[in-house]
Amino acid sequence: MSAAPAAGKAHRGTIHLEDGRVLARQEFAGEQFVLRIEAAKCAARATPGSFVHLACDADIPMRRPLSIMRADPRAGWIDILFKVIGTGLAALAERKVGDTLSVLGPIGHGFEPHPARPLTLLIGGGVGIPPMVFLAERLAARTDVKWQPLVLMGSEIPFPFDTRPSTILVPGMPDGVIAAMPLLDGLSVPSRLASKSGFPGCYDGFVTELADAWLRALPAQRLAEVEIFACGPTLMLEATARLARKYELPCQVSLEEFMACAVGGCAGCTVPVRTDEGPAMKRVCVDGPVFDAYAVFSASDRTDPRPTG
């Protein structure tokens, strides 16, 4: 039996097709939108890093893959954040409360935090912010380990939420960097924002530069507890991988690729990945979207500090 069919069988019974109902719609500057969708089957199985494949409009046959930002398995809803790019997402932005959407999901392997490194650094850029919010919320709710997430987010357009000064002190954070996401503050999860657009309270620079400044200020014993998680543009992920190598930290990244079927059949979203058996082509949809940063982004430094616990 070939590897592809075997891999496909692993996802049987975990990806659901259902009619979702729009429960709420928020619009933010920069043509950014958050939709809350009633999709009980998807919400029950969604994990940080997984995504949905949505039908945006009856007249647009191709679905769009969108990361899940939040999920409530008890209430049966998911939140998605997206920025309008192209006709499909423009049509999705026009959907109203009460409209029905065809939802396929949850899809993909998500993030896997390791208890040996409870100081989790979550880096999100632009439309890569949603998985970081989802992961932070889930970590804050876990009781198996004293997880300590810090969420850093970057954007060159206004953030898709109303920022405010944080109520949570973050040692080692540069002076004046105080802007935060209110949702995370409410969960007692510290967050900080970065932008080169001059937004009040934000770090003036790239989000990876802010991460570098924070890591540089950590004492050695705390640095040994850090694991990095990231989602965003490819250049940001490459910079994050370099940062992880600099400090010899484990790092997981969520990749974004164009995809047609999103369930592993078309193999249109494959990326080269280093494995123990050698180079391989992996599908972002079902083999990912989360991968080890060291396997995706090559470097002359082969330090590979991946935790086992």
Short mmCIF file of the C-alpha atoms (twelve columns), coordinates in Angstrom:
data_MODEL
# 
_entry.id   MODEL 
# 
loop_
_atom_site.group_PDB 
_atom_site.id 
_atom_site.type_symbol 
_atom_site.label_atom_id 
_atom_site.label_alt_id 
_atom_site.label_comp_id 
_atom_site.label_asym_id 
_atom_site.label_seq_id 
_atom_site.Cartn_x 
_atom_site.Cartn_y 
_atom_site.Cartn_z 
_atom_site.pdbx_PDB_model_num 
ATOM 1   C CA . MET A 1   0.000   0.000  0.000  1 
ATOM 2   C CA . SER A 2   1.350   3.458  -0.841 1 
ATOM 3   C CA . ALA A 3   2.179   5.996  1.845  1 
ATOM 4   C CA . ALA A 4   -0.369  8.551  0.643  1 
ATOM 5   C CA . PRO A 5   -3.477  6.340  1.091  1 
ATOM 6   C CA . ALA A 6   -2.152  5.172  4.460  1 
ATOM 7   C CA . ALA A 7   -1.719  8.771  5.572  1 
ATOM 8   C CA . GLY A 8   -5.181  9.602  4.324  1 
ATOM 9   C CA . LYS A 9   -6.752  6.858  6.434  1 
ATOM 10  C CA . ALA A 10  -5.340  8.486  9.552  1 
ATOM 11  C CA . HIS A 11  -7.727  11.401 9.025  1 
ATOM 12  C CA . ARG A 12  -10.902 9.412  8.462  1 
ATOM 13  C CA . GLY A 13  -13.456 10.281 11.089 1 
ATOM 14  C CA . THR A 14  -11.578 13.384 12.229 1 
ATOM 15  C CA . ILE A 15  -12.552 15.817 9.437  1 
ATOM 16  C CA . HIS A 16  -16.223 16.693 9.250  1 
ATOM 17  C CA . LEU A 17  -18.410 18.388 6.642  1 
ATOM 18  C CA . GLU A 18  -21.244 20.383 8.146  1 
ATOM 19  C CA . ASP A 19  -23.440 23.395 7.529  1 
ATOM 20  C CA . GLY A 20  -22.261 26.166 9.808  1 
ATOM 21  C CA . ARG A 21  -24.333 29.188 10.792 1 
ATOM 22  C CA . VAL A 22  -22.783 32.638 11.217 1 
ATOM 23  C CA . LEU A 23  -23.406 33.690 14.815 1 
ATOM 24  C CA . ALA A 24  -21.461 36.966 14.887 1 
ATOM 25  C CA . ARG A 25  -19.495 39.182 12.525 1 
ATOM 26  C CA . GLN A 26  -16.898 41.823 13.411 1 
ATOM 27  C CA . GLU A 27  -15.161 44.158 10.992 1 
ATOM 28  C CA . PHE A 28  -11.815 45.834 11.622 1 
ATOM 29  C CA . ALA A 29  -9.638  48.295 9.728  1 
ATOM 30  C CA . GLY A 30  -7.675  46.951 6.801  1 
ATOM 31  C CA . GLU A 31  -10.573 44.793 5.559  1 
ATOM 32  C CA . GLN A 32  -10.126 42.314 8.387  1 
ATOM 33  C CA . PHE A 33  -13.041 40.283 9.678  1 
ATOM 34  C CA . VAL A 34  -13.808 37.869 12.494 1 
ATOM 35  C CA . LEU A 35  -16.672 35.434 12.005 1 
ATOM 36  C CA . ARG A 36  -18.090 33.242 14.753 1 
ATOM 37  C CA . ILE A 37  -19.550 30.135 13.151 1 
ATOM 38  C CA . GLU A 38  -21.752 27.508 14.741 1 
ATOM 39  C CA . ALA A 39  -20.047 24.253 13.707 1 
ATOM 40  C CA . ALA A 40  -20.369 21.759 16.557 1 
ATOM 41  C CA . LYS A 41  -18.450 18.851 15.006 1 
ATOM 42  C CA . CYS A 42  -15.519 21.046 14.058 1 
ATOM 43  C CA . ALA A 43  -15.473 22.818 17.416 1 
ATOM 44  C CA . ALA A 44  -15.406 19.485 19.263 1 
ATOM 45  C CA . ARG A 45  -12.180 18.367 17.567 1 
ATOM 46  C CA . ALA A 46  -10.360 21.622 16.780 1 
ATOM 47  C CA . THR A 47  -6.862  21.997 18.206 1 
ATOM 48  C CA . PRO A 48  -4.474  24.988 18.055 1 
ATOM 49  C CA . GLY A 49  -2.962  25.024 14.585 1 
ATOM 50  C CA . SER A 50  -5.811  23.225 12.825 1 
ATOM 51  C CA . PHE A 51  -7.869  24.973 10.174 1 
ATOM 52  C CA . VAL A 52  -11.140 24.840 8.244  1 
ATOM 53  C CA . HIS A 53  -11.848 24.808 4.527  1 
ATOM 54  C CA . LEU A 54  -14.797 27.133 3.941  1 
ATOM 55  C CA . ALA A 55  -17.132 27.587 1.000  1 
ATOM 56  C CA . CYS A 56  -17.222 31.372 0.701  1 
ATOM 57  C CA . ASP A 57  -20.148 31.671 -1.700 1 
ATOM 58  C CA . ALA A 58  -22.413 29.413 -3.750 1 
ATOM 59  C CA . ASP A 59  -21.016 30.898 -6.976 1 
ATOM 60  C CA . ILE A 60  -17.362 30.267 -5.994 1 
ATOM 61  C CA . PRO A 61  -16.531 26.553 -6.253 1 
ATOM 62  C CA . MET A 62  -13.109 26.666 -4.584 1 
ATOM 63  C CA . ARG A 63  -13.029 26.695 -0.802 1 
ATOM 64  C CA . ARG A 64  -10.609 28.801 1.241  1 
ATOM 65  C CA . PRO A 65  -8.393  27.448 4.066  1 
ATOM 66  C CA . LEU A 66  -8.572  29.582 7.216  1 
ATOM 67  C CA . SER A 67  -6.959  29.084 10.611 1 
ATOM 68  C CA . ILE A 68  -9.158  28.609 13.648 1 
ATOM 69  C CA . MET A 69  -8.642  31.415 16.184 1 
ATOM 70  C CA . ARG A 70  -10.871 30.088 18.970 1 
ATOM 71  C CA . ALA A 71  -13.138 27.094 19.512 1 
ATOM 72  C CA . ASP A 72  -15.706 26.320 22.190 1 
ATOM 73  C CA . PRO A 73  -16.556 22.606 22.101 1 
ATOM 74  C CA . ARG A 74  -19.386 23.010 24.630 1 
ATOM 75  C CA . ALA A 75  -21.152 25.866 22.852 1 
ATOM 76  C CA . GLY A 76  -20.246 24.415 19.448 1 
ATOM 77  C CA . TRP A 77  -18.679 27.462 17.757 1 
ATOM 78  C CA . ILE A 78  -15.401 28.452 16.140 1 
ATOM 79  C CA . ASP A 79  -13.931 31.876 15.405 1 
ATOM 80  C CA . ILE A 80  -12.004 32.642 12.241 1 
ATOM 81  C CA . LEU A 81  -10.051 35.778 11.381 1 
ATOM 82  C CA . PHE A 82  -9.269  36.720 7.799  1 
ATOM 83  C CA . LYS A 83  -8.148  39.636 5.676  1 
ATOM 84  C CA . VAL A 84  -9.868  40.222 2.338  1 
ATOM 85  C CA . ILE A 85  -7.583  39.096 -0.483 1 
ATOM 86  C CA . GLY A 86  -9.285  38.077 -3.717 1 
ATOM 87  C CA . THR A 87  -12.878 37.433 -4.706 1 
ATOM 88  C CA . GLY A 88  -13.404 34.447 -2.411 1 
ATOM 89  C CA . LEU A 89  -12.624 36.210 0.840  1 
ATOM 90  C CA . ALA A 90  -14.400 39.332 -0.406 1 
ATOM 91  C CA . ALA A 91  -17.529 37.199 -0.749 1 
ATOM 92  C CA . LEU A 92  -16.972 35.677 2.687  1 
ATOM 93  C CA . ALA A 93  -16.742 39.177 4.169  1 
ATOM 94  C CA . GLU A 94  -20.265 39.856 2.902  1 
ATOM 95  C CA . ARG A 95  -21.818 36.985 4.833  1 
ATOM 96  C CA . LYS A 96  -24.261 38.082 7.514  1 
ATOM 97  C CA . VAL A 97  -25.370 36.764 10.878 1 
ATOM 98  C CA . GLY A 98  -27.719 33.855 10.234 1 
ATOM 99  C CA . ASP A 99  -26.132 32.889 6.899  1 
ATOM 100 C CA . THR A 100 -25.115 29.277 6.343  1 
ATOM 101 C CA . LEU A 101 -21.576 28.274 5.382  1 
ATOM 102 C CA . SER A 102 -20.289 24.863 4.372  1 
ATOM 103 C CA . VAL A 103 -17.507 24.008 6.835  1 
ATOM 104 C CA . LEU A 104 -14.950 21.253 6.287  1 
ATOM 105 C CA . GLY A 105 -12.747 20.649 9.288  1 
ATOM 106 C CA . PRO A 106 -10.901 20.622 11.530 1 
ATOM 107 C CA . ILE A 107 -7.944  19.775 9.300  1 
ATOM 108 C CA . GLY A 108 -4.263  19.256 10.016 1 
ATOM 109 C CA . HIS A 109 -1.836  18.474 12.788 1 
ATOM 110 C CA . GLY A 110 -1.518  21.309 15.269 1 
ATOM 111 C CA . PHE A 111 1.064   22.507 17.772 1 
ATOM 112 C CA . GLU A 112 2.459   20.117 20.385 1 
ATOM 113 C CA . PRO A 113 3.850   21.958 23.428 1 
ATOM 114 C CA . HIS A 114 6.318   19.962 25.515 1 
ATOM 115 C CA . PRO A 115 5.929   20.030 29.322 1 
ATOM 116 C CA . ALA A 116 9.704   20.157 29.722 1 
ATOM 117 C CA . ARG A 117 9.557   23.692 28.281 1 
ATOM 118 C CA . PRO A 118 6.558   25.442 29.861 1 
ATOM 119 C CA . LEU A 119 7.757   28.975 29.034 1 
ATOM 120 C CA . THR A 120 6.111   29.163 25.623 1 
ATOM 121 C CA . LEU A 121 6.867   32.027 23.238 1 
ATOM 122 C CA . LEU A 122 4.084   32.443 20.686 1 
ATOM 123 C CA . ILE A 123 4.850   34.641 17.661 1 
ATOM 124 C CA . GLY A 124 2.099   35.629 15.234 1 
ATOM 125 C CA . GLY A 125 2.308   37.896 12.217 1 
ATOM 126 C CA . GLY A 126 -0.698  39.332 10.381 1 
ATOM 127 C CA . VAL A 127 -3.191  36.605 9.522  1 
ATOM 128 C CA . GLY A 128 -0.873  34.241 11.403 1 
ATOM 129 C CA . ILE A 129 -2.213  35.674 14.658 1 
ATOM 130 C CA . PRO A 130 -5.241  33.313 15.021 1 
ATOM 131 C CA . PRO A 131 -3.394  30.063 15.850 1 
ATOM 132 C CA . MET A 132 -1.373  31.889 18.486 1 
ATOM 133 C CA . VAL A 133 -4.520  33.151 20.206 1 
ATOM 134 C CA . PHE A 134 -5.985  29.629 20.104 1 
ATOM 135 C CA . LEU A 135 -2.822  28.062 21.513 1 
ATOM 136 C CA . ALA A 136 -2.517  30.678 24.270 1 
ATOM 137 C CA . GLU A 137 -6.121  30.187 25.343 1 
ATOM 138 C CA . ARG A 138 -5.757  26.417 25.489 1 
ATOM 139 C CA . LEU A 139 -2.481  26.590 27.411 1 
ATOM 140 C CA . ALA A 140 -4.028  29.000 29.912 1 
ATOM 141 C CA . ALA A 141 -6.798  26.465 30.550 1 
ATOM 142 C CA . ARG A 142 -4.510  23.460 31.030 1 
ATOM 143 C CA . THR A 143 -3.638  22.236 34.524 1 
ATOM 144 C CA . ASP A 144 -1.146  19.455 33.746 1 
ATOM 145 C CA . VAL A 145 1.792   21.868 33.836 1 
ATOM 146 C CA . LYS A 146 2.214   25.469 34.923 1 
ATOM 147 C CA . TRP A 147 2.270   26.779 31.362 1 
ATOM 148 C CA . GLN A 148 3.543   30.349 30.955 1 
ATOM 149 C CA . PRO A 149 2.638   31.585 27.473 1 
ATOM 150 C CA . LEU A 150 3.788   34.937 26.144 1 
ATOM 151 C CA . VAL A 151 2.169   36.064 22.887 1 
ATOM 152 C CA . LEU A 152 3.964   38.504 20.589 1 
ATOM 153 C CA . MET A 153 2.056   39.770 17.556 1 
ATOM 154 C CA . GLY A 154 3.123   41.904 14.631 1 
ATOM 155 C CA . SER A 155 1.165   43.816 12.001 1 
ATOM 156 C CA . GLU A 156 1.750   46.702 9.624  1 
ATOM 157 C CA . ILE A 157 -1.975  47.460 9.412  1 
ATOM 158 C CA . PRO A 158 -4.193  48.103 12.455 1 
ATOM 159 C CA . PHE A 159 -4.557  45.010 14.610 1 
ATOM 160 C CA . PRO A 160 -7.836  43.056 14.285 1 
ATOM 161 C CA . PHE A 161 -8.850  43.943 17.831 1 
ATOM 162 C CA . ASP A 162 -8.990  47.077 19.968 1 
ATOM 163 C CA . THR A 163 -5.577  47.321 21.608 1 
ATOM 164 C CA . ARG A 164 -5.067  48.622 25.140 1 
ATOM 165 C CA . PRO A 165 -2.223  48.965 27.655 1 
ATOM 166 C CA . SER A 166 -1.529  45.610 29.293 1 
ATOM 167 C CA . THR A 167 -2.231  45.033 32.960 1 
ATOM 168 C CA . ILE A 168 0.414   42.273 33.077 1 
ATOM 169 C CA . LEU A 169 4.076   43.028 33.701 1 
ATOM 170 C CA . VAL A 170 6.547   41.240 31.412 1 
ATOM 171 C CA . PRO A 171 10.133  41.357 32.753 1 
ATOM 172 C CA . GLY A 172 12.692  42.004 30.049 1 
ATOM 173 C CA . MET A 173 10.276  43.762 27.727 1 
ATOM 174 C CA . PRO A 174 11.695  46.976 26.175 1 
ATOM 175 C CA . ASP A 175 10.553  50.227 27.790 1 
ATOM 176 C CA . GLY A 176 7.276   51.629 26.475 1 
ATOM 177 C CA . VAL A 177 6.137   48.371 24.853 1 
ATOM 178 C CA . ILE A 178 2.820   48.029 26.616 1 
ATOM 179 C CA . ALA A 179 0.089   47.535 23.972 1 
ATOM 180 C CA . ALA A 180 -1.739  44.212 24.296 1 
ATOM 181 C CA . MET A 181 -4.717  42.157 23.144 1 
ATOM 182 C CA . PRO A 182 -7.567  42.597 25.673 1 
ATOM 183 C CA . LEU A 183 -8.823  39.012 25.208 1 
ATOM 184 C CA . LEU A 184 -5.470  37.610 26.311 1 
ATOM 185 C CA . ASP A 185 -5.147  40.069 29.181 1 
ATOM 186 C CA . GLY A 186 -8.506  38.796 30.389 1 
ATOM 187 C CA . LEU A 187 -7.119  35.257 30.366 1 
ATOM 188 C CA . SER A 188 -4.060  36.404 32.373 1 
ATOM 189 C CA . VAL A 189 -1.876  35.696 29.340 1 
ATOM 190 C CA . PRO A 190 0.667   38.466 28.671 1 
ATOM 191 C CA . SER A 191 0.848   39.781 25.116 1 
ATOM 192 C CA . ARG A 192 2.768   42.531 23.377 1 
ATOM 193 C CA . LEU A 193 2.541   44.061 19.915 1 
ATOM 194 C CA . ALA A 194 5.079   45.109 17.312 1 
ATOM 195 C CA . SER A 195 4.699   47.292 14.233 1 
ATOM 196 C CA . LYS A 196 6.682   49.660 12.056 1 
ATOM 197 C CA . SER A 197 3.535   51.732 11.510 1 
ATOM 198 C CA . GLY A 198 3.880   53.787 14.674 1 
ATOM 199 C CA . PHE A 199 0.911   52.420 16.617 1 
ATOM 200 C CA . PRO A 200 0.858   53.592 20.266 1 
ATOM 201 C CA . GLY A 201 2.432   51.245 22.783 1 
ATOM 202 C CA . CYS A 202 3.846   48.923 20.112 1 
ATOM 203 C CA . TYR A 203 7.462   47.937 19.616 1 
ATOM 204 C CA . ASP A 204 8.889   49.911 16.689 1 
ATOM 205 C CA . GLY A 205 10.212  47.066 14.572 1 
ATOM 206 C CA . PHE A 206 9.548   43.502 13.501 1 
ATOM 207 C CA . VAL A 207 7.909   41.083 15.920 1 
ATOM 208 C CA . THR A 208 10.948  38.773 15.678 1 
ATOM 209 C CA . GLU A 209 13.153  41.666 16.826 1 
ATOM 210 C CA . LEU A 210 10.902  42.096 19.842 1 
ATOM 211 C CA . ALA A 211 11.180  38.365 20.524 1 
ATOM 212 C CA . ASP A 212 14.966  38.631 20.277 1 
ATOM 213 C CA . ALA A 213 15.044  41.461 22.809 1 
ATOM 214 C CA . TRP A 214 12.952  39.464 25.287 1 
ATOM 215 C CA . LEU A 215 14.974  36.269 24.876 1 
ATOM 216 C CA . ARG A 216 18.227  38.191 25.264 1 
ATOM 217 C CA . ALA A 217 17.078  39.449 28.662 1 
ATOM 218 C CA . LEU A 218 16.248  35.989 30.047 1 
ATOM 219 C CA . PRO A 219 18.611  34.330 32.530 1 
ATOM 220 C CA . ALA A 220 20.056  31.008 31.384 1 
ATOM 221 C CA . GLN A 221 17.810  28.866 33.581 1 
ATOM 222 C CA . ARG A 222 14.686  30.524 32.191 1 
ATOM 223 C CA . LEU A 223 15.935  30.339 28.615 1 
ATOM 224 C CA . ALA A 224 16.231  26.575 29.026 1 
ATOM 225 C CA . GLU A 225 12.468  26.437 29.621 1 
ATOM 226 C CA . VAL A 226 11.502  28.211 26.375 1 
ATOM 227 C CA . GLU A 227 9.851   26.663 23.322 1 
ATOM 228 C CA . ILE A 228 8.845   28.803 20.336 1 
ATOM 229 C CA . PHE A 229 5.668   28.542 18.254 1 
ATOM 230 C CA . ALA A 230 5.020   30.733 15.226 1 
ATOM 231 C CA . CYS A 231 2.615   31.404 12.378 1 
ATOM 232 C CA . GLY A 232 2.800   34.149 9.781  1 
ATOM 233 C CA . PRO A 233 4.432   35.127 6.484  1 
ATOM 234 C CA . THR A 234 7.273   32.922 5.265  1 
ATOM 235 C CA . LEU A 235 9.899   35.623 5.813  1 
ATOM 236 C CA . MET A 236 8.758   35.973 9.425  1 
ATOM 237 C CA . LEU A 237 8.932   32.206 9.917  1 
ATOM 238 C CA . GLU A 238 12.445  32.117 8.452  1 
ATOM 239 C CA . ALA A 239 13.471  34.879 10.865 1 
ATOM 240 C CA . THR A 240 11.888  32.936 13.725 1 
ATOM 241 C CA . ALA A 241 13.840  29.818 12.773 1 
ATOM 242 C CA . ARG A 242 17.069  31.835 12.780 1 
ATOM 243 C CA . LEU A 243 16.127  33.200 16.195 1 
ATOM 244 C CA . ALA A 244 15.513  29.682 17.511 1 
ATOM 245 C CA . ARG A 245 18.930  28.581 16.261 1 
ATOM 246 C CA . LYS A 246 20.574  31.617 17.809 1 
ATOM 247 C CA . TYR A 247 19.315  30.656 21.257 1 
ATOM 248 C CA . GLU A 248 19.298  26.883 20.608 1 
ATOM 249 C CA . LEU A 249 15.569  26.601 21.241 1 
ATOM 250 C CA . PRO A 250 13.008  24.153 19.867 1 
ATOM 251 C CA . CYS A 251 10.595  25.777 17.456 1 
ATOM 252 C CA . GLN A 252 7.382   24.769 15.697 1 
ATOM 253 C CA . VAL A 253 6.021   26.748 12.750 1 
ATOM 254 C CA . SER A 254 2.646   26.695 11.011 1 
ATOM 255 C CA . LEU A 255 3.001   27.040 7.247  1 
ATOM 256 C CA . GLU A 256 0.620   28.738 4.849  1 
ATOM 257 C CA . GLU A 257 0.284   27.382 1.300  1 
ATOM 258 C CA . PHE A 258 -2.246  27.577 -1.490 1 
ATOM 259 C CA . MET A 259 -4.333  24.404 -1.514 1 
ATOM 260 C CA . ALA A 260 -7.203  22.970 -3.508 1 
ATOM 261 C CA . CYS A 261 -8.687  19.958 -1.710 1 
ATOM 262 C CA . ALA A 262 -7.099  20.544 1.744  1 
ATOM 263 C CA . VAL A 263 -7.511  16.864 2.658  1 
ATOM 264 C CA . GLY A 264 -4.359  15.400 1.144  1 
ATOM 265 C CA . GLY A 265 -5.721  14.201 -2.169 1 
ATOM 266 C CA . CYS A 266 -4.334  16.701 -4.666 1 
ATOM 267 C CA . ALA A 267 -0.842  17.130 -3.170 1 
ATOM 268 C CA . GLY A 268 -0.884  20.718 -4.396 1 
ATOM 269 C CA . CYS A 269 0.427   22.126 -1.105 1 
ATOM 270 C CA . THR A 270 3.585   20.065 -0.710 1 
ATOM 271 C CA . VAL A 271 6.772   21.516 0.769  1 
ATOM 272 C CA . PRO A 272 10.263  20.022 1.138  1 
ATOM 273 C CA . VAL A 273 10.944  18.791 4.669  1 
ATOM 274 C CA . ARG A 274 13.980  17.075 6.186  1 
ATOM 275 C CA . THR A 275 13.138  13.806 7.944  1 
ATOM 276 C CA . ASP A 276 15.183  11.134 9.707  1 
ATOM 277 C CA . GLU A 277 14.969  9.123  6.484  1 
ATOM 278 C CA . GLY A 278 16.135  12.035 4.335  1 
ATOM 279 C CA . PRO A 279 14.441  14.819 2.312  1 
ATOM 280 C CA . ALA A 280 10.712  14.355 1.673  1 
ATOM 281 C CA . MET A 281 7.781   16.250 0.245  1 
ATOM 282 C CA . LYS A 282 5.070   16.786 2.846  1 
ATOM 283 C CA . ARG A 283 1.531   18.104 2.406  1 
ATOM 284 C CA . VAL A 284 0.855   21.242 4.416  1 
ATOM 285 C CA . CYS A 285 -2.834  20.370 4.766  1 
ATOM 286 C CA . VAL A 286 -2.709  16.968 6.481  1 
ATOM 287 C CA . ASP A 287 0.979   16.367 7.260  1 
ATOM 288 C CA . GLY A 288 1.052   19.899 8.714  1 
ATOM 289 C CA . PRO A 289 0.322   22.723 8.799  1 
ATOM 290 C CA . VAL A 290 2.635   22.623 11.832 1 
ATOM 291 C CA . PHE A 291 6.195   21.435 11.271 1 
ATOM 292 C CA . ASP A 292 9.466   21.511 13.155 1 
ATOM 293 C CA . ALA A 293 11.188  24.727 12.087 1 
ATOM 294 C CA . TYR A 294 14.547  22.954 11.819 1 
ATOM 295 C CA . ALA A 295 13.086  20.494 9.326  1 
ATOM 296 C CA . VAL A 296 11.633  23.210 7.106  1 
ATOM 297 C CA . PHE A 297 14.214  25.995 7.193  1 
ATOM 298 C CA . SER A 298 17.767  24.868 6.540  1 
ATOM 299 C CA . ALA A 299 20.902  26.511 7.935  1 
ATOM 300 C CA . SER A 300 24.572  25.721 8.249  1 
ATOM 301 C CA . ASP A 301 24.065  25.464 11.996 1 
ATOM 302 C CA . ARG A 302 22.597  22.005 12.534 1 
ATOM 303 C CA . THR A 303 21.905  22.430 16.230 1 
ATOM 304 C CA . ASP A 304 18.636  20.600 16.770 1 
ATOM 305 C CA . PRO A 305 17.403  21.068 20.358 1 
ATOM 306 C CA . ARG A 306 14.053  19.340 20.032 1 
ATOM 307 C CA . PRO A 307 12.588  18.253 23.378 1 
ATOM 308 C CA . THR A 308 11.473  14.709 23.988 1 
ATOM 309 C CA . GLY A 309 9.154   15.357 26.909 1 
# 
